[in-house]
């Protein structure tokens, strides 16, 4: 391992030389093609002609591969090109050899780039002369990059504990190093070695921070004097974040000025562990310093850094044996155990190598392991030789182009790690590891660069691999086009990529088999994760599915399974978010969750919503996922409140706004679903209860201020206007006892009102305005879509109600005296049978007297009185769903109305809010008739008149006495009729009818189920649940008293 101070020297920008714009001279290109046959003109001509002929057969333009190839492959030109090549190549070779011998002892970054590129072209031409020096160059460049990453990790972790002004005082650094090494020593072999020698490491790092501060100061001065751009700001802001606390004296960089200037361009640096999420595990040290990003950057440079393999007992013994004394590794190992067994007895790996008694010596197993350690050291060169393909890797340097392309990442990690620990003892072993370990590092460096090159090419060849045959000829043209695209993007700094693009015929098979191997590995990952993926698995594997499905049908069905389970996981997350906001306690256990989820799923099914169909298909599994997730998040929330000492900070802070607004948001969401946050079951106070108590005074004050701020809406863009409006309210409320008048007490502090409240409000609105227009635009689009859906459902419900003759009622009117009207209709000429026919749904009481009681009561009906049709049930469900949907949209509108209070102050919000107003104003509820109970009183009067008559008849005879004629006699009859008695009888009867409309009751109120009972205790108690449909108890499912639906309209 190299000195950290030298390895971590600040890298400089590198510019490759050469006559062409890509830095490739013609003789170098020829040397790469013909390799060691450059010195024989005929062999050179033959090889060049063969190369050109193979490319010409592919029917691709040679100039597309490289602009110089067209001239090199012109007919009859090969002889000319090879005639003087030997002299040219040998001249270039000698120049390179001298440069290598000068550069390697004091290697710089520019040496790695420039000389590494020349080695790529010339090493194959004369490997005898160049392979050792080129191997040494790459070996040192590779290790230098690894050491630089380790130094960067330690610098970031020691932020503020290194002072360049006191290089001899490293006590603070050493103390901090002991702490951070507990977490970091396992992250790489270099970190494990650095942590084992804190004195030397801290001295090296003091030198490193001094150089970095000086360079950073120069770069910032240059940036401040020029144009600030994104590519300039972000790297410098990142360095400022990690280094500025270690910089002092004359080289202290002007980071604050840089931050201010970059912020004006809306460029800010977000630390690796930000934004902080209190429902996630506390950030580890590795996350705080951005370890993953550092390692990813190193990978792009061809250096893969894996975790330290110190779990291997031999690696660990080799590392610790540095502190032992002896002539060889075996003696050092025994000495180390005998001196350190006192501390190692409890070690999980090495504890078994020590005696259990008070001697604190190595036991027989420990002595045997030290002997085996020596054998491992002796066998390692042969092991490396076998891993590198059986070449003479233990004795000679292997040229770059002869190194295996099939080395796997795991093999590299294992062999590099072995070399790292065992090389510490190689001097006592005749340096047997020097050459083989150099070959290992160079081989792994090539593998890393090749992996990056393959990835870049494969990304651009997606969809082409499924078109190729065994010879893969169809890939050649897309490959050349991909290389042209990469060259334009400036990606040819990777030597392996350049080599592949200049030799496309051999590259085709290399890339094809690499992608096949990756597909094989991907299959294994899918088989392991697809049935029960986590969130991170879905993010990683779904993107891979999208890529691999373009070329390989074999991954199609496993990917379908994966997507299905990932969709279910996301849907469960949506349900979790919904239930967290809409319910309390429903996610505390599986039973409560199951009930809540099934209610949502039933409603989704009725409303033909399929967004949560996979989660609804197995509510038990979904609830297990949700409750486990909520339990974890609640645990992390409580843990983070404790770690950050949030409650104490709030109690001791005079300005509680930021802390309370941040933490209470999460507590309000989760504490009702977790006893650990509230501890209501045990009676003790959970973390959230204590936190909310600390925030209670602030919260009361904030509610008042928010109410006042709403009244000041429209004036909060101008402080003067705000203060004037503020004063007008305060004047109006003076001596009125208004609850907001308490905010006016300090208005005399300035001549134009209380600037404090206006300034607070203006600051809060300014914060609220950030991103508000985008949020409102998204909300508006969603609201528009939902309103259209609502109108469709509403229309369906109205049609169903109409067809079923269902009458709905507001709950506030059901069974109240105010809703009972009396209609008196006196009919004195009717007949007793006039009201026999009544409405089927009315209840009649026929009384023979007019003294009927005024008390009206709703009698409970027997189940057998009313038949409930399927049509009525369908109409009932649709009505309930529409009413709940309206309630949800109405709630959304209310929230958006609050956001839109500040449409004037927030740019871009006014037009959007007007459209939202239009949508919300056009939102009409389902028409609901009030239940009517009519009492119709009819008085019927019947009059009977009886007349008694008496008749007397008198008869008399009279004769005429005239003598002139015979005597005539006439009989006179007289009849007298007398009405002696007339009687009149009037009969009055009163008929009272109570007519009640058929009603179905439903509810959209967010409440717990209420109890209802049936008449006479004939059935068990049932539940009436919001939008749950009709739950009818008793012997008949479709029989009930008049279906009564309680409709709580939030109007």
Protein Blocks (a to p, Z undefined) as FASTA:
>chain_A
ZZfklmmpccdddddedjbfnopafklmmmmmnmmmlmpmklmmmmmmmmmmmmmmnopa
fklmpmklmmmmgghklmmmmmmmmmmmmmmmmmmmmmmmmmmmmccfklmmmmmmmmmm
mmmmmmmlmmmmmmmmmmmmmmmmmmmmmmmmmmmmmgoiacfklmmlmmlmmmmmmmmm
mmmmmmpmklmmmmmmmmlmmmmmmmmmmmmmmmmmmmmmmmmmmccdfklmmmmmmmmm
mmmmmggcjllccfklmmmmmmmnopacddfkbccdfkbccddfklmnommmmmmmmmmn
opacdddfklbmklmmmmmmmmpgcjbfklmmmmmmmmmmmmmmmpmklmmmpcfblnop
acfklmmmmmmmmmmmmmmmmmmmmmnoopakllbccdfklpcfkbcfklmmmmmmmmmm
mmmmmmmnoommmmmmmmmmmmmmmmmmmmmmmmmmmmmmgoklmmpcfkommmmmmmmm
mmmmmmmnopampmklmmmmmmmmlmmmmmmmmmmmmmmmmmmmmmmmmmmccfklmmmm
mmmmmmmmmmmmklmmmmmmmmmmmmmmmmmmmmmmmmmmmpghklmpmklmmmmmmmmm
mmmmmnopaklmmmmmmmmlmmmmmmmmmmmmmmmmmmmmmmnommmmmmmpmblmlmmm
mmmmmmmmmmmmofklnommnopacfklmmmmmmmmmmmmmmmmmmmmmmmgojlmbmkl
mmmmmmmmmmmmgonlpaklmmmmmmmmpmnbjfklmmmmmmmmmmmmnoklmmmmmmmm
mmmmmmmmmmmmmmmmmmmmmmnopacddfklgopaklpccdddddfkbcfklmmpccfk
bccdddfbfkbcfbdcdddddfklpccdfklmmmmmmmmmmmmmmmmmmmmmmmmmmmmm
mmmmpghklmmmmmmmmmmmmpccdddddddddddddddddddddddddddddddddddf
bfkbccddddddddddddfbdcddddddddddddddddddddfbdcdddddddehhlacc
ddddehkbpadedjbfkbccdddddddddZZ
